[in-house]
Amino acid sequence: MKNQTKILDPQKALSLFQQGKLNEAMAILIPLLKESPQFATGWFLLGVIQFQNNELQSAIESLLNATRYQAIYPDAYNNLGVVYEKIGNIDDATIAYKTAIEQKPSYANALYNLANIYKSSGKYDVAIDYYHRAINVDPNYTNALINLGSTYQTIRNHEKAIKIFNQALLLSPNDITLLNNIGLSYLYHFQYDEALTYFQKSLSLAPGLSSGLINIGQVLQAKGEFIEAKQYFEKAMTDPQQTEIAKNNIGLLHLGQLELKEGWEFYRARSSIRNKQYSIPETLPNPLEGLNILLTKDQGLGDELFFLRFVTPLIDAKANITYQTDSRLTQILVNSMPSISILDSGSTGPYDYCLPVSELPRLLFDRLPIKIPDSIKLKTDRDLESAIATTLPNNNKKNIAITWQAGTVETNKLYKRIDPELMGKMFSNVDANILVLQRNPSKKDIKNLEKSLGRKTFNFSYINNSLDETLAFLNLVDEYVTVSNTNVHLMVGLGKKLKIFVPFPPEWRWTFNEQASPWFPDIPLYRQDASGCWNTALSNCLSDLEPDLSS
């Protein structure tokens, strides 16, 4: 009878576990494992229960015991990976998943879990390979299909994303998230009518879905239907969870049309402002003379430089200004803005007001004599400039710096790219030195650039490691051709020539309707068209370059 009890107890524990009676199952397993510590299946089941109970360290110990007593145990290794991942031990999770796959190459869930790790770490090509392997094992693995599609979407391969998402849609035809993902891929692939079809279908399944309303608004905005776009954003505002996102979209819509007063009001809903630790006033007093005001950096480096143009009215009003900046900008601003105090770390004050610098256009709007002030003027370190001058090509040819990509690929709205092969082709007959200023350029991009250019470039990508050096470098080049990035604001501050490729749809500061932006009136813009084509932009840029270089 004793042996019969040992045989039945694990089955009873498993049955209780399957019924969700975890404590009762554990009550059977613990004494059983004390009596039979080499019972690997018991350790595995105990580890799973402990994970369910959020006893993560105990779960790891139990699953490790399972693998000690049963060397080939892919389920235990896969679950061990899940627990390691839960506690943030990604290295050990990766090893555990790989072990599970080595022991069982057709283990779809382990392949999927490992793919997710690689996707989260930005190793998209590896993630894609493992998702495909999981789907080859189980063609109906919906989550693997969805995550594979979203990975393709992240790396902006929207054709493949759409194909994969549609495979998943056959398995889950009313999945609202999936429908929205397909719509977004069509949107980013400049296929607006197709995007609307999927967004509208998601809304038909979930009327009033705020994310769907925002997505439709973005499509309408891309199509130039601004009034209709705003109406959809306003509908989305009724959802408390989406109110700020919808307001932000309305703000950007107004700013892109140069409707500045309304735009700055709604711009308060931008993501960078939502978690500020101090309250932002509705207004500033008048007069401002003698007030101690701390301005803090807000958003990216380029945004800092852009919004510092609104500090001049505070200085003119005789307020005492302290600006807390990113440490990478400290010396440049110390050299360029001697009338204000520059900090790159915290200060106790006291201050009458603490404000994000991006709030100045709203707070000062009614007092601004010029609604669009000039950019701040920047000064270089002359010694640094002299040192960098010795590294430039010295062959009596003009030096053209180029950048073809900015932002991170994961962020579709902030990511900007023009194929370097297209830029190389544009410059192929231009008798000038091409200086690569792209941050961390890939070997593939350099190869494609030089192949279409028909000659070698000069790689100055390392200059991006220091903004002081970048500023000095930019002051030395004859021309800068680029997508919008921080260096644009440095070049503008120097008063130097540059030419900018603007993706479609444009970011608000490049405006929706103007050939040039009033924020940067002296900079020619070369806009991608609504179908995603750069041909006209490239042709126009080349035509404008030739007289510049001959002068």
C-alpha positions in Angstrom: 0.0 0.0 0.0 2.9 2.3 0.7 4.3 2.0 -2.8 0.8 2.5 -4.2 0.4 5.8 -2.3 3.7 7.1 -3.8 2.4 6.4 -7.3 -0.9 8.0 -6.7 0.2 11.2 -4.8 1.9 12.9 -7.8 -1.2 12.3 -9.9 -3.3 13.8 -7.2 -1.0 16.8 -6.9 -1.2 17.3 -10.7 -5.0 17.1 -10.6 -5.2 19.6 -7.8 -2.8 21.9 -9.6 -4.9 21.7 -12.8 -7.9 22.7 -10.6 -6.1 25.7 -9.4 -5.7 24.3 -5.8 -2.1 25.2 -5.6 -1.6 25.0 -1.8 -3.2 21.6 -1.7 -1.0 20.4 -4.5 2.1 21.8 -2.7 1.0 20.1 0.5 1.3 16.7 -1.2 4.5 17.5 -3.2 6.7 18.8 -0.4 6.6 15.6 1.8 6.8 13.5 -1.3 10.0 15.2 -2.4 11.5 14.9 1.1 10.9 11.1 0.8 11.9 10.9 -2.9 14.2 13.8 -3.6 15.2 12.4 -7.0 11.6 12.7 -8.3 12.3 15.2 -11.1 8.7 15.6 -12.2 7.7 16.5 -8.6 10.4 19.2 -8.5 9.1 20.6 -11.9 5.5 20.7 -10.7 6.5 22.4 -7.4 8.6 25.0 -9.3 5.6 25.8 -11.5 3.4 26.2 -8.4 5.9 28.4 -6.7 6.1 30.6 -9.8 2.3 30.9 -9.7 2.6 32.0 -6.1 5.3 34.5 -7.0 7.9 32.6 -4.9 10.4 33.2 -7.6 13.7 32.2 -5.9 12.1 29.0 -4.6 10.8 28.3 -8.1 14.3 28.6 -9.5 15.7 26.2 -6.9 12.9 23.6 -7.6 13.3 23.8 -11.4 17.1 23.5 -11.0 16.5 20.3 -9.0 14.3 19.0 -11.7 17.1 19.4 -14.2 19.7 17.8 -11.8 17.6 14.7 -11.5 16.6 14.5 -15.2 19.2 15.8 -17.5 17.0 16.0 -20.6 14.1 18.1 -19.4 13.2 20.9 -21.9 10.0 21.8 -20.1 11.9 22.5 -16.9 14.5 24.6 -18.7 11.9 26.6 -20.6 10.0 27.3 -17.3 13.3 28.2 -15.7 13.9 30.7 -18.4 10.5 32.3 -17.7 11.3 32.7 -14.0 14.8 34.1 -14.7 13.2 36.6 -17.1 10.7 37.5 -14.5 13.4 38.5 -12.0 15.3 40.4 -14.7 18.1 37.8 -15.1 18.1 37.9 -18.9 21.5 36.2 -19.4 20.4 33.1 -17.4 17.0 33.2 -19.1 18.7 33.1 -22.5 20.8 30.2 -21.5 17.8 28.3 -20.1 15.8 28.8 -23.3 18.7 27.8 -25.5 19.1 24.6 -23.5 15.5 23.8 -23.9 15.8 24.3 -27.6 19.0 22.2 -27.8 17.2 19.4 -26.1 14.0 19.8 -28.2 14.6 21.8 -31.4 10.9 21.8 -32.2 9.9 23.4 -28.9 7.8 26.3 -30.2 7.2 28.0 -26.9 10.9 28.1 -26.0 11.7 29.4 -29.5 9.1 32.1 -29.0 10.3 33.0 -25.5 13.9 33.4 -26.8 12.7 35.5 -29.7 11.0 37.8 -27.3 14.3 38.3 -25.4 16.2 39.2 -28.5 13.4 41.5 -29.6 13.5 43.3 -26.2 17.3 43.7 -26.5 17.1 45.2 -30.0 18.6 42.2 -31.7 15.8 42.2 -34.3 17.4 40.0 -36.9 18.0 37.2 -34.4 14.5 37.6 -33.0 13.0 37.3 -36.4 14.8 34.1 -37.0 13.5 32.5 -33.8 9.9 33.7 -34.4 10.1 32.1 -37.8 11.4 28.8 -36.3 8.5 28.8 -33.8 6.0 29.4 -36.6 7.5 26.7 -38.7 6.9 24.3 -35.8 3.4 25.7 -35.2 1.9 27.7 -38.1 -1.1 28.6 -35.9 1.1 30.2 -33.2 -0.9 33.5 -33.1 1.3 35.3 -30.6 4.5 34.4 -32.5 2.9 35.8 -35.7 1.9 39.0 -34.0 5.3 39.5 -32.4 7.0 38.7 -35.6 4.8 41.3 -37.4 5.5 43.9 -34.8 9.3 43.2 -35.1 9.1 43.8 -38.8 7.1 47.0 -38.0 9.7 48.1 -35.6 12.5 47.9 -38.2 10.2 49.6 -40.7 9.8 46.6 -43.0 6.1 47.3 -43.4 5.5 45.1 -46.3 6.5 42.0 -44.4 4.7 43.3 -41.3 1.5 43.5 -43.2 1.9 40.0 -44.6 2.6 38.5 -41.2 -0.2 40.4 -39.5 -2.7 39.2 -42.1 -1.6 35.6 -41.4 -2.4 36.2 -37.7 -5.7 37.8 -38.7 -6.9 34.6 -40.3 -6.5 33.0 -36.9 -8.0 35.9 -34.9 -10.1 37.9 -37.3 -11.6 40.2 -34.6 -8.5 41.0 -32.7 -8.7 44.8 -32.3 -5.0 45.2 -31.5 -4.0 43.2 -34.5 -6.3 45.3 -36.8 -4.7 48.5 -35.4 -1.2 47.1 -36.0 -2.0 46.4 -39.6 -3.5 49.9 -40.0 -0.3 51.4 -38.5 1.9 49.5 -40.9 -0.2 50.7 -43.9 0.0 54.3 -42.4 3.8 54.1 -42.1 3.9 52.6 -45.6 2.1 55.6 -47.0 -1.0 53.6 -47.9 -3.6 55.8 -46.2 -6.8 54.4 -47.6 -5.8 50.8 -46.6 -4.9 52.1 -43.1 -8.3 53.7 -42.7 -10.0 50.4 -43.7 -8.4 48.5 -40.8 -8.8 51.4 -38.2 -12.4 51.7 -39.1 -12.9 48.0 -38.8 -11.4 48.0 -35.3 -13.8 50.9 -34.4 -16.8 48.9 -35.7 -15.8 46.1 -33.3 -15.2 48.6 -30.4 -17.1 51.8 -31.0 -15.5 54.8 -29.3 -12.1 53.0 -28.9 -9.9 56.0 -28.2 -6.7 54.5 -29.7 -8.6 53.8 -32.9 -9.9 57.4 -33.0 -6.4 58.7 -32.6 -5.1 56.4 -35.4 -7.8 57.6 -37.8 -6.9 61.2 -36.8 -3.3 60.6 -37.7 -4.2 59.2 -41.1 -6.5 62.1 -41.9 -3.7 64.5 -40.8 -1.3 62.8 -43.2 -3.8 63.2 -45.9 -4.0 66.9 -45.2 -7.6 66.7 -43.8 -6.8 68.7 -40.8 -10.3 69.7 -39.6 -11.5 66.1 -39.8 -8.3 64.9 -38.0 -8.9 67.3 -35.1 -12.5 66.1 -34.8 -11.2 62.5 -34.2 -8.6 63.6 -31.7 -11.3 65.5 -29.8 -13.5 62.4 -29.7 -10.5 60.5 -28.2 -10.2 63.1 -25.5 -13.3 61.8 -23.8 -11.3 58.7 -22.7 -9.5 59.6 -19.5 -6.7 57.2 -20.3 -6.1 58.8 -23.7 -6.9 62.4 -22.9 -3.4 63.7 -22.8 -2.3 61.7 -25.9 -5.2 63.2 -27.8 -4.5 66.7 -26.6 -0.8 66.3 -27.6 -1.9 65.3 -31.1 -4.2 68.4 -31.3 -1.3 70.5 -30.2 1.1 69.2 -32.8 -1.7 69.6 -35.4 -2.1 73.3 -34.5 1.7 73.9 -34.4 2.2 72.3 -37.8 -0.3 74.7 -39.2 1.3 77.7 -37.4 -1.7 78.1 -35.2 0.6 78.9 -32.4 -1.6 80.1 -29.5 -3.8 77.0 -29.7 -0.8 74.8 -30.4 1.2 75.9 -27.3 -1.8 75.4 -25.1 -2.3 71.8 -26.2 1.5 71.3 -26.3 1.3 71.1 -22.5 0.1 67.5 -22.9 3.4 66.3 -24.4 4.8 63.1 -22.8 7.9 64.8 -21.3 5.7 67.0 -19.1 3.4 64.5 -17.6 5.6 63.3 -14.8 7.2 66.5 -13.7 7.7 66.7 -10.0 6.7 70.3 -9.6 3.6 72.2 -10.7 3.7 74.5 -13.7 1.9 77.8 -13.4 -0.9 78.9 -15.7 0.7 82.3 -16.1 3.7 84.3 -15.1 3.5 87.7 -13.3 4.1 91.0 -14.9 6.6 92.5 -14.5 9.2 89.8 -14.3 12.1 92.0 -13.2 14.1 90.6 -10.3 12.4 87.2 -10.3 14.6 84.1 -9.9 13.6 81.6 -12.5 15.0 78.1 -13.0 14.5 76.7 -16.5 15.0 73.0 -16.9 15.9 70.9 -20.0 12.9 69.2 -21.6 12.9 66.5 -24.3 16.0 66.0 -26.4 19.1 68.1 -27.0 17.7 69.6 -30.2 14.6 70.6 -28.4 16.7 72.3 -25.7 18.5 74.4 -28.3 15.2 75.1 -30.2 13.3 76.4 -27.1 16.2 78.4 -25.7 15.2 81.1 -28.3 12.4 82.0 -25.9 14.8 82.8 -23.1 15.7 86.2 -24.6 12.3 87.9 -23.6 12.9 86.8 -20.0 16.4 88.3 -20.1 15.0 91.5 -21.7 12.5 91.7 -18.8 15.4 91.6 -16.4 14.5 88.3 -14.7 17.4 86.3 -13.2 17.6 83.1 -15.3 19.3 79.8 -14.4 19.2 77.1 -16.9 19.7 73.4 -16.0 20.9 71.7 -19.1 22.2 68.3 -20.3 25.9 68.0 -19.4 26.7 67.6 -23.1 25.6 71.1 -23.8 27.0 72.8 -20.7 30.2 74.3 -22.1 28.5 75.4 -25.4 25.9 77.3 -23.5 28.4 78.8 -21.0 30.3 80.2 -24.0 27.2 81.3 -25.9 24.8 82.6 -23.2 26.9 84.6 -20.7 23.9 86.5 -19.4 22.3 83.4 -17.7 23.6 80.9 -15.2 24.2 77.4 -16.6 23.9 74.3 -14.5 24.2 70.6 -15.4 23.1 69.2 -12.1 20.5 70.1 -9.4 20.3 73.3 -7.4 18.4 74.1 -4.2 17.6 77.6 -5.3 15.7 79.4 -4.0 13.7 80.1 -7.1 10.4 81.9 -7.6 9.5 79.7 -10.5 10.8 76.3 -11.8 9.8 75.8 -15.5 10.5 73.4 -18.3 12.1 75.5 -21.0 9.4 74.2 -23.5 6.7 76.0 -21.5 8.1 79.4 -22.3 6.3 80.0 -25.6 2.9 79.4 -23.9 3.7 81.4 -20.8 5.1 84.3 -22.8 2.9 84.2 -25.8 0.9 87.4 -25.2 4.1 89.3 -24.4 6.2 88.2 -27.3 6.8 91.0 -29.8 7.9 88.3 -32.3 5.9 85.1 -32.1 8.8 83.2 -33.7 12.1 84.5 -32.2 15.4 83.8 -33.9 17.5 80.8 -32.8 20.2 81.5 -30.2 23.7 82.2 -31.5 26.4 79.7 -30.6 30.1 80.1 -30.2 32.7 77.5 -30.8 35.9 76.7 -28.8 38.5 78.2 -31.1 41.3 76.0 -29.9 39.2 72.9 -30.5 38.3 74.2 -33.9 41.9 74.7 -34.8 42.7 71.2 -33.8 39.9 69.7 -35.8 40.8 71.7 -38.8 44.0 69.7 -39.1 42.0 66.5 -39.5 39.9 67.7 -42.5 40.8 66.8 -46.1 43.2 69.3 -47.6 42.8 68.9 -51.3 41.3 72.3 -52.3 37.8 70.7 -52.6 34.7 71.8 -50.7 33.8 69.7 -47.6 30.2 68.5 -47.4 29.1 66.8 -44.2 26.2 64.4 -44.4 23.8 62.6 -42.0 21.1 60.3 -43.3 19.4 59.0 -40.2 18.3 60.3 -36.8 16.3 59.0 -33.9 15.8 55.4 -33.0 14.3 52.9 -35.3 11.8 51.8 -32.6 10.1 55.2 -32.7 8.3 55.7 -36.0 7.4 59.3 -35.3 10.8 60.5 -34.3 12.9 58.2 -36.6 14.0 59.8 -39.8 16.0 58.2 -42.6 16.8 58.7 -46.2 18.6 55.8 -47.9 22.3 56.6 -47.9 22.5 54.9 -51.3 20.2 57.7 -52.6 22.4 60.4 -51.1 25.5 58.8 -52.6 23.9 58.8 -56.0 23.0 62.5 -55.6 26.6 63.4 -54.8 28.2 61.1 -57.4 28.9 63.9 -59.8 29.6 66.6 -57.2 33.3 67.4 -57.0 33.5 67.7 -53.3 34.7 65.7 -50.2 31.9 63.8 -48.6 32.3 63.8 -44.8 30.2 61.2 -42.9 28.8 62.7 -39.8 26.3 59.9 -39.1 26.3 58.7 -35.6 27.3 55.0 -35.4 26.9 54.3 -39.2 26.5 50.6 -40.1 29.0 49.0 -42.3 26.2 48.2 -44.7 25.2 51.9 -45.0 28.7 53.0 -45.6 29.2 50.3 -48.2 26.0 51.3 -50.0 26.8 55.0 -49.8 30.3 54.6 -51.3 29.1 52.2 -53.9 26.5 54.7 -55.3 28.9 57.6 -54.7 31.6 55.9 -56.7 34.4 56.9 -54.3 35.5 56.7 -50.7 34.0 59.0 -48.0 35.8 60.6 -45.0 34.4 59.1 -41.8 34.0 61.7 -39.0 31.2 59.8 -37.1 33.4 59.8 -34.0 32.9 63.6 -33.8 29.4 63.0 -32.4 30.8 61.8 -29.1 31.3 65.4 -28.1 28.9 68.2 -28.9 31.7 70.7 -28.4 33.7 69.0 -31.1 30.6 68.6 -33.3 30.0 72.3 -33.1 33.6 73.1 -34.0 33.5 70.6 -36.8 30.3 72.0 -38.3 31.8 75.5 -38.2 34.5 74.3 -40.5 32.6 72.5 -43.2 31.3 74.2 -46.3 27.9 72.5 -46.4 25.8 70.1 -44.3 23.1 67.9 -45.9 21.1 66.0 -43.4 17.8 64.8 -42.0 16.6 66.8 -38.9 18.7 66.1 -35.9 20.5 67.9 -33.0 23.3 69.0 -35.4 20.8 71.0 -37.4 20.2 73.2 -34.3 24.0 73.5 -33.8 24.4 74.5 -37.5 21.6 77.1 -37.3 23.2 78.5 -34.1 26.4 79.0 -36.1 24.6 80.7 -39.0 26.0 78.2 -41.4 24.6 76.7 -44.6 22.7 73.5 -44.5 20.1 71.6 -46.4 17.5 69.4 -44.7 15.6 66.3 -46.0 12.1 66.3 -44.3 10.2 62.9 -44.1 6.5 62.8 -44.7 4.5 63.5 -42.7 6.7 66.2 -41.3 7.3 67.0 -37.7 5.5 70.1 -36.6 8.4 72.5 -36.6 8.9 71.9 -40.3 5.2 72.8 -40.8 2.7 71.0 -43.0 2.0 73.7 -45.6 5.2 75.7 -46.2 8.1 75.2 -48.5 10.4 76.6 -45.8 9.8 76.7 -42.1 9.4 80.1 -40.4 11.3 78.6 -37.4 14.3 78.2 -39.7 13.6 80.7 -42.6 17.0 80.5 -44.2 17.2 76.7 -44.5 15.9 75.1 -47.7 13.8 72.0 -47.1 13.5 69.0 -49.4 10.4 67.2 -48.6 9.6 63.5 -49.1 6.3 63.3 -51.0 3.1 61.8 -49.6 3.8 58.4 -51.4 7.2 58.1 -49.7 9.2 59.1 -52.7 12.4 61.2 -52.4 13.1 61.8 -56.1 11.9 65.4 -56.3 13.6 66.3 -53.1 16.9 64.8 -54.2 16.7 66.5 -57.6 16.0 69.9 -56.0 18.7 69.5 -53.5 21.3 68.7 -56.1 20.2 71.7 -58.2 20.6 74.0 -55.2 24.0 72.5 -54.2 25.8 73.2 -57.5 25.8 77.0 -57.3 26.6 76.9 -53.6 29.7 74.9 -54.2 30.9 77.0 -57.1 30.8 80.1 -55.1 
